[in-house]
Amino acid sequence: MSFIGVNIYFLYEGRVRSLLLDYIPIDVGHTGAAVAERVHQTLVEFRLESSVCLSFFFFFFNFIMIC
């Protein structure tokens, strides 16, 4: 079984803060659709689906943010 950590980043008192929002078990195939569905379920559960930017880290250095 694999897991995905969903982190949130936010400003608080003028500083960027981060917290682990959820630790999601991935018990199905590791397809993009399966992972996206589990992350979406977490965002809905915490009522964050309409106020989120997704960021992807590739090989430690490349960074993409989708808002």
C-alpha positions as CSV (number, residue, x, y, z in Angstrom):
1,M,0.0,0.0,0.0
2,S,1.2,3.5,-0.8
3,F,0.4,6.9,0.8
4,I,0.2,10.5,-0.4
5,G,0.7,13.4,2.0
6,V,-1.4,16.4,1.3
7,N,0.2,19.6,2.7
8,I,-1.4,23.0,3.0
9,Y,0.5,26.3,2.9
10,F,-1.0,29.6,4.2
11,L,-0.1,33.0,5.5
12,Y,-0.5,33.6,9.2
13,E,0.7,36.8,10.9
14,G,2.7,37.6,7.9
15,R,4.6,34.3,7.7
16,V,4.1,31.3,5.4
17,R,3.0,28.3,7.5
18,S,2.6,24.7,6.4
19,L,0.6,21.8,7.9
20,L,0.0,18.2,6.9
21,L,-3.7,18.2,6.0
22,D,-4.1,14.5,5.4
23,Y,-2.2,11.3,4.8
24,I,-4.1,9.4,2.1
25,P,-3.7,5.6,1.5
26,I,-3.7,4.7,-2.1
27,D,-5.0,1.1,-2.3
28,V,-5.8,1.1,-6.0
29,G,-3.6,1.5,-9.0
30,H,-1.2,4.4,-9.1
31,T,-2.8,6.0,-12.1
32,G,-3.2,9.8,-12.3
33,A,-7.0,9.4,-12.2
34,A,-6.9,7.3,-9.0
35,V,-4.6,9.7,-7.2
36,A,-6.5,12.8,-8.4
37,E,-9.8,11.2,-7.1
38,R,-8.4,10.6,-3.7
39,V,-6.9,14.1,-3.4
40,H,-10.2,15.6,-4.6
41,Q,-12.0,13.6,-1.9
42,T,-9.7,15.1,0.7
43,L,-10.3,18.6,-0.6
44,V,-14.0,18.1,-0.5
45,E,-13.9,16.7,3.0
46,F,-12.1,19.7,4.3
47,R,-14.2,22.1,2.1
48,L,-11.1,23.4,0.2
49,E,-12.0,22.4,-3.3
50,S,-12.7,25.9,-4.5
51,S,-9.7,27.6,-2.9
52,V,-6.7,25.5,-3.8
53,C,-3.5,25.8,-5.8
54,L,-1.9,22.5,-6.8
55,S,1.8,22.3,-6.8
56,F,3.9,19.5,-8.2
57,F,7.6,18.8,-7.4
58,F,9.6,16.8,-9.9
59,F,13.0,15.5,-9.1
60,F,13.5,17.9,-6.2
61,F,14.1,21.0,-8.4
62,N,11.4,21.5,-10.9
63,F,8.3,23.2,-9.6
64,I,4.9,23.8,-11.2
65,M,1.9,25.6,-9.6
66,I,-1.6,25.5,-10.9
67,C,-4.1,28.0,-9.5
